[in-house]
Amino acid sequence: MEKGYAQNIQEVFDLYLANGKPCAVDKMELSPDEGIRLIQQSGGVAVLAHPVLIGDDKIVEELLKLPMNGIEVWHRKHSLIDSTRYKLIAEKYNKIITGGSDYHTEKHSIGEFGFKP
């Protein structure tokens, strides 16, 4: 943008980074097992993020049977009921629990997680 190749960030994506554009890089597809292994081999902690967005707790539980380390219990899209349910699921599978706001832009407000110390 500073050099005048595009007027704004969206135009950068539209002209250069979108699928089929000159700077697009094919995405690598990994199975959940492969992703977990790579995260852990790199020294990271594999956590299932914002499980409510998966839309099916049976799938959430299947994923937690993998060698995943934890599950995001507190998230801005989770209700108090969701957080309570995911905390119980985490305990069932002996997984660590995490939380985050998933705050990427000004449009995302930091949520209240229903967490009381």
HELIX and SHEET records of a PDB file:
HELIX    1   1 ILE A    9  VAL A   12  1                                   4    
HELIX    2   2 PHE A   13  LEU A   17  3                                   5    
HELIX    3   3 PRO A   32  GLN A   41  1                                  10    
HELIX    4   4 PRO A   51  ILE A   54  5                                   4    
HELIX    5   5 ASP A   57  LEU A   64  1                                   8    
HELIX    6   6 LEU A   80  LYS A   92  1                                  13    
SHEET    1   A 3 VAL A  47  LEU A  48  0                                        
SHEET    2   A 3 GLY A  70  HIS A  75  1                                        
SHEET    3   A 3 ILE A  96  GLY A 100  1                                        
END                                                                             
